[in-house]
């Protein structure tokens, strides 16, 4: 295996997880051609791309479950090739399906993983029950995992992934097959974990939902991550706000007197703002000008807009 260990100058010094020039092939199929990313502590980052883009292969390498053919992966300063045990213990991996032993209870499932990470037997059981309680699974502690619903299995999988309190959490399609309530609960849990300082990388095809929970995004097409160009696309999309006024003509007249870029829509206008604070200032300015603002909000899903733009460039 030819592994190149060259740190990327663009990676932030405080990143919890970095990948530079990562590649992986299966025979003649190049699953990951070139992947670079940096995930910051306390943030939720989306990994977005079409089926077959190489996302799962990349995540398996980031989790230390698959060796790259080339490139460098570092977790909390530990090089995945040079210090694999140290690096892997800093990562929690949640696959798209639970995958467990039918004969084990939920408590035994989580306890077994705690023991595998070197946690003492008594502490492992206590930690497992603590997590089952946190994720509303305490009542199923003595029942086999096979009786759980899809949403409950996802919560069990998440408990299993963080049993060793990793700094980085990698999730592959965690919301797949969940009902609306379970999706909302998952969003809440992930934001709580990020608030605790964990760096979270999440792959999902439900982009509008990701908009509500992520701080950043990495886009991947044909085995390669897209860097600066994708970031610029996303930044522009996040700056576009729809403004609807009870009197569209009055709204557009007030906007014409401002320096912000904007375009007319049937119900009002789409305005480019600098950030959320600037959007709030815009609202105050329009109200001060006598405009009855009925709605002011980001235009659709910024992630979806960016994805579709990048996907169009691939064709």
MIPA-555495 format. One line per 5 residues: their letters; for each residue y, x, z of C-alpha. Coordinates in pm, 1 decimal, decimal comma. Layout:
# MIPA-555495
A = Y:X:Z ~ ...
END
This chain:
# MIPA-555495
XXXXX = 0,0:0,0:0,0 ~ 332,5:148,7:-107,5 ~ 584,6:44,9:157,9 ~ 944,8:152,3:124,1 ~ 1142,5:174,1:448,5
XXXXX = 1508,8:171,8:357,1 ~ 1746,5:-36,2:570,2 ~ 1986,6:-263,1:387,1 ~ 2353,5:-183,3:441,0 ~ 2442,4:-550,5:401,3
XXXXX = 2228,0:-662,7:695,1 ~ 2429,7:-750,3:1008,4 ~ 2362,8:-512,8:1296,9 ~ 2290,5:-799,5:1535,3 ~ 2040,2:-982,0:1312,9
XXXXX = 1722,7:-1091,9:1491,5 ~ 1518,2:-1072,9:1170,7 ~ 1585,1:-878,7:851,5 ~ 1389,5:-836,2:530,2 ~ 1486,0:-588,9:260,3
XXXXX = 1332,3:-551,9:-84,1 ~ 1015,2:-736,4:17,5 ~ 750,5:-784,9:-252,7 ~ 400,4:-928,4:-262,5 ~ 153,4:-987,6:-545,3
XXXXX = -186,6:-1152,1:-557,5 ~ -365,8:-980,6:-841,4 ~ -149,0:-1026,9:-1148,5 ~ 58,3:-1302,2:-986,5 ~ 384,9:-1175,6:-835,0
XXXXX = 440,7:-1429,5:-556,5 ~ 745,7:-1255,8:-408,7 ~ 940,9:-1035,8:-648,1 ~ 1237,3:-934,5:-434,1 ~ 1336,6:-1092,7:-103,7
XXXXX = 1628,5:-999,7:119,7 ~ 1754,2:-1195,7:419,4 ~ 1907,8:-1159,6:763,8 ~ 1868,3:-1424,3:1035,2 ~ 2114,1:-1424,1:1324,9
XXXXX = 2030,3:-1510,3:1687,8 ~ 2134,4:-1859,6:1791,0 ~ 2136,7:-1990,7:1435,5 ~ 1914,9:-2217,2:1227,9 ~ 1874,7:-2089,7:872,4
XXXXX = 1715,3:-2289,1:590,9 ~ 1482,7:-2132,8:332,7 ~ 1519,4:-2345,6:21,5 ~ 1349,9:-2335,6:-315,6 ~ 1115,9:-2525,5:-549,2
XXXXX = 737,7:-2535,2:-510,9 ~ 590,7:-2203,8:-619,3 ~ 907,4:-2006,9:-542,3 ~ 723,7:-1785,9:-291,9 ~ 866,1:-1933,9:29,1
XXXXX = 539,3:-1964,8:222,3 ~ 425,1:-1617,5:114,7 ~ 756,9:-1475,6:232,2 ~ 734,7:-1656,3:566,3 ~ 380,1:-1531,7:622,3
XXXXX = 506,5:-1176,4:572,2 ~ 801,5:-1233,8:804,9 ~ 559,1:-1363,1:1069,1 ~ 341,9:-1053,5:1033,6 ~ 44,5:-1249,1:899,7
XXXXX = 53,6:-1096,3:552,3 ~ 139,4:-737,9:459,6 ~ 406,9:-683,6:193,5 ~ 335,6:-456,8:-102,3 ~ 681,2:-305,7:-60,3
XXXXX = 994,9:-349,4:145,0 ~ 1096,8:-354,3:509,4 ~ 1074,0:-630,6:769,5 ~ 1237,1:-577,4:1108,9 ~ 1224,9:-813,6:1406,8
XXXXX = 1460,3:-739,1:1694,3 ~ 1470,3:-373,8:1593,2 ~ 1090,2:-344,0:1562,6 ~ 962,0:-244,7:1218,9 ~ 676,4:-474,6:1115,2
XXXXX = 481,5:-185,1:957,6 ~ 545,3:86,6:1215,1 ~ 526,6:-133,3:1526,6 ~ 329,7:-441,5:1416,7 ~ 225,0:-561,1:1763,8
XXXXX = 577,0:-534,6:1905,6 ~ 725,8:-707,8:1599,2 ~ 471,1:-989,5:1592,5 ~ 515,8:-1073,1:1959,9 ~ 882,7:-1138,7:1886,0
XXXXX = 799,3:-1402,9:1624,5 ~ 674,6:-1760,1:1665,7 ~ 500,1:-1909,2:1361,6 ~ 464,7:-2281,8:1296,9 ~ 262,3:-2359,9:980,4
XXXXX = 291,2:-2686,7:789,6 ~ -32,1:-2817,4:946,7 ~ -145,0:-2776,6:1307,1 ~ -489,4:-2625,4:1246,3 ~ -673,0:-2617,7:1579,1
XXXXX = -1013,2:-2657,0:1742,6 ~ -1132,4:-3015,8:1775,7 ~ -1311,6:-2946,5:2104,0 ~ -999,8:-2816,7:2284,1 ~ -753,6:-3031,2:2476,0
XXXXX = -380,9:-3000,8:2409,9 ~ -339,5:-2798,8:2729,4 ~ -623,2:-2567,6:2627,8 ~ -475,8:-2517,3:2280,2 ~ -141,4:-2394,2:2412,4
XXXXX = -301,7:-2200,9:2699,9 ~ -532,5:-2018,8:2457,2 ~ -237,0:-1900,0:2252,9 ~ -51,8:-1793,3:2566,8 ~ -352,2:-1583,5:2669,6
XXXXX = -369,8:-1432,0:2319,5 ~ -14,0:-1308,3:2371,6 ~ -115,5:-1135,9:2694,5 ~ 14,0:-1391,6:2944,2 ~ -191,3:-1401,0:3267,3
XXXXX = -432,5:-1694,1:3304,8 ~ -244,2:-1877,3:3581,7 ~ 92,7:-1819,0:3416,6 ~ -46,6:-1922,0:3076,9 ~ -162,1:-2260,3:3204,2
XXXXX = 168,4:-2322,3:3381,1 ~ 365,6:-2222,6:3072,5 ~ 150,1:-2447,5:2852,0 ~ 201,5:-2749,8:3076,0 ~ 574,5:-2677,7:3095,5
XXXXX = 599,4:-2691,7:2715,3 ~ 381,9:-3001,9:2684,1 ~ 616,4:-3171,1:2931,0 ~ 924,5:-3053,9:2741,6 ~ 790,1:-3196,1:2415,1
XXXXX = 675,2:-3528,5:2565,8 ~ 304,1:-3441,7:2543,8 ~ 216,7:-3413,7:2913,2 ~ 17,5:-3737,9:2904,1 ~ -205,7:-3584,0:2635,1
XXXXX = -268,0:-3257,5:2823,3 ~ -634,0:-3340,5:2894,4 ~ -699,9:-3509,1:2558,7 ~ -821,8:-3336,6:2239,7 ~ -554,4:-3251,1:1984,1
XXXXX = -735,4:-3455,4:1718,5 ~ -616,8:-3783,2:1878,2 ~ -248,1:-3699,3:1827,4 ~ -28,4:-3858,2:1561,8 ~ 133,2:-3642,1:1293,5
XXXXX = 458,6:-3620,2:1489,2 ~ 276,3:-3534,2:1812,3 ~ 77,1:-3264,5:1636,0 ~ 400,1:-3112,7:1509,5 ~ 535,5:-3103,2:1864,7
XXXXX = 211,6:-2941,5:1983,0 ~ 237,7:-2686,1:1702,2 ~ 593,8:-2606,6:1808,4 ~ 485,4:-2565,8:2172,3 ~ 212,5:-2330,1:2056,7
XXXXX = 461,5:-2129,5:1848,0 ~ 706,6:-2067,7:2132,5 ~ 458,7:-2025,9:2419,1 ~ 537,9:-1651,0:2437,7 ~ 915,6:-1711,9:2422,1
XXXXX = 975,6:-1535,5:2087,5 ~ 1322,2:-1431,6:1970,9 ~ 1250,1:-1558,5:1619,2 ~ 1091,4:-1889,5:1516,6 ~ 962,0:-1948,1:1162,5
XXXXX = 871,4:-2302,5:1057,8 ~ 709,1:-2409,0:731,4 ~ 787,7:-2772,6:640,6 ~ 792,5:-2892,7:1005,1 ~ 927,7:-3238,9:915,3
XXXXX = 666,2:-3313,1:648,0 ~ 505,6:-3652,7:705,5 ~ 718,6:-3738,1:1008,1 ~ 875,4:-4079,5:1063,0 ~ 1255,8:-4108,0:1111,7
XXXXX = 1236,8:-4097,9:1492,7 ~ 1013,8:-3789,0:1491,6 ~ 1248,7:-3617,5:1244,7 ~ 1546,5:-3689,5:1470,5 ~ 1357,9:-3552,7:1772,3
XXXXX = 1269,3:-3237,5:1578,0 ~ 1635,3:-3181,8:1485,2 ~ 1735,3:-3211,2:1849,1 ~ 1466,4:-2967,7:1966,0 ~ 1557,1:-2706,3:1704,1
XXXXX = 1925,3:-2719,3:1793,4 ~ 1830,4:-2681,2:2161,5 ~ 1617,7:-2375,7:2083,7 ~ 1900,3:-2224,6:1878,4 ~ 2139,0:-2285,9:2167,9
XXXXX = 1900,4:-2081,4:2382,9 ~ 1958,8:-1788,9:2146,7 ~ 1655,9:-1809,2:1919,7 ~ 1689,7:-1725,4:1550,6 ~ 1521,3:-2002,4:1349,9
XXXXX = 1411,8:-1996,6:986,2 ~ 1301,1:-2334,4:851,5 ~ 1161,1:-2431,0:512,5 ~ 1196,3:-2791,1:397,0 ~ 1243,6:-2996,0:81,6
XXXXX = 1448,9:-3262,9:260,9 ~ 1786,6:-3100,6:195,1 ~ 2011,7:-3382,3:313,9 ~ 1837,6:-3365,3:651,2 ~ 1869,0:-2986,3:667,9
XXXXX = 2245,1:-3022,7:624,8 ~ 2255,1:-3181,0:969,5 ~ 2075,2:-2899,7:1151,2 ~ 2126,9:-2563,0:978,9 ~ 2405,0:-2307,4:1005,9
XXXXX = 2313,5:-2104,6:697,6 ~ 2073,2:-2106,6:403,4 ~ 1869,7:-1867,6:189,8 ~ 1784,1:-1989,4:-161,4 ~ 1473,9:-1865,2:-340,8
XXXXX = 1372,8:-1903,8:-705,4 ~ 1081,6:-1746,8:-895,7 ~ 998,4:-1511,9:-610,5 ~ 1349,7:-1381,4:-552,5 ~ 1614,8:-1471,1:-297,8
XXXXX = 1966,4:-1533,5:-423,7 ~ 2237,4:-1348,4:-235,6 ~ 2615,5:-1347,7:-269,2 ~ 2620,5:-1594,1:-558,2 ~ 2426,2:-1854,8:-359,6
XXXXX = 2647,6:-1803,1:-53,3 ~ 2957,7:-1860,5:-264,6 ~ 2807,0:-2178,1:-415,0 ~ 2727,1:-2309,9:-67,3 ~ 3069,3:-2222,3:70,6
XXXXX = 3243,3:-2408,2:-212,6 ~ 3018,8:-2712,1:-166,1 ~ 3094,6:-2723,4:207,1 ~ 3468,4:-2718,5:139,7 ~ 3461,0:-3033,3:-76,1
XXXXX = 3560,9:-3345,8:118,7 ~ 3577,7:-3703,1:-4,2 ~ 3886,4:-3896,7:103,6 ~ 3895,7:-4275,7:70,5 ~ 4214,9:-4470,7:131,9
XXXXX = 4275,1:-4843,7:155,2 ~ 4538,4:-4785,8:-115,4 ~ 4399,1:-4525,3:-358,5 ~ 4729,7:-4489,2:-541,7 ~ 4919,7:-4415,7:-219,2
XXXXX = 4653,7:-4162,8:-120,1 ~ 4672,3:-3980,4:-450,4 ~ 5051,8:-3976,5:-438,5 ~ 5041,5:-3813,5:-94,3 ~ 4788,4:-3555,7:-214,0
XXXXX = 5005,6:-3469,7:-513,2 ~ 5274,7:-3354,2:-270,6 ~ 5032,8:-3104,7:-110,2 ~ 4912,5:-2761,0:-218,4 ~ 4539,2:-2827,3:-177,0
XXXXX = 4321,5:-2858,1:-488,4 ~ 4195,4:-3212,0:-541,7 ~ 4054,8:-3445,7:-805,7 ~ 4077,8:-3820,8:-850,4 ~ 3784,8:-4052,9:-783,7
XXXXX = 3759,1:-4429,0:-817,8 ~ 3792,2:-4483,6:-443,2 ~ 4032,7:-4200,8:-366,5 ~ 3992,0:-3828,2:-415,3 ~ 3781,9:-3517,3:-355,9
XXXXX = 3981,8:-3247,1:-180,4 ~ 3908,5:-2878,9:-124,7 ~ 3972,7:-2775,3:235,5 ~ 3943,5:-2438,3:407,8 ~ 3714,0:-2559,9:685,2
XXXXX = 3653,3:-2850,1:924,3 ~ 3977,7:-2778,9:1109,0 ~ 4168,2:-2796,6:781,2 ~ 3996,5:-3129,1:703,8 ~ 4120,9:-3262,0:1038,6
XXXXX = 4470,9:-3136,0:956,6 ~ 4454,0:-3308,5:616,9 ~ 4365,9:-3637,1:785,1 ~ 4661,3:-3603,2:1024,5 ~ 4898,8:-3521,4:737,1
XXXXX = 4786,5:-3822,1:532,2 ~ 4824,0:-4057,6:828,5 ~ 5170,6:-3912,3:899,2 ~ 5260,5:-3984,2:535,9 ~ 5171,5:-4350,6:584,9
XXXXX = 4831,6:-4340,1:410,0 ~ 4564,7:-4567,4:557,4 ~ 4261,0:-4333,4:552,4 ~ 3937,0:-4530,0:552,6 ~ 3701,3:-4229,4:537,7
XXXXX = 3712,1:-3850,6:528,1 ~ 3379,6:-3664,7:506,6 ~ 3196,1:-3383,9:323,5 ~ 3081,5:-3475,3:-26,1 ~ 2707,7:-3546,6:-8,0
XXXXX = 2466,7:-3267,3:81,6 ~ 2613,5:-2918,5:38,2 ~ 2262,1:-2770,9:35,5 ~ 2143,5:-3014,7:-229,9 ~ 2451,2:-2951,9:-444,9
XXXXX = 2402,6:-2574,8:-420,6 ~ 2030,0:-2598,7:-492,2 ~ 2081,4:-2811,7:-802,2 ~ 2352,5:-2574,5:-931,1 ~ 2131,5:-2269,0:-882,4
XXXXX = 1828,0:-2444,0:-1026,1 ~ 2027,2:-2534,6:-1337,8 ~ 2114,7:-2168,0:-1385,6 ~ 1742,7:-2080,0:-1376,6 ~ 1664,3:-2294,6:-1680,4
END
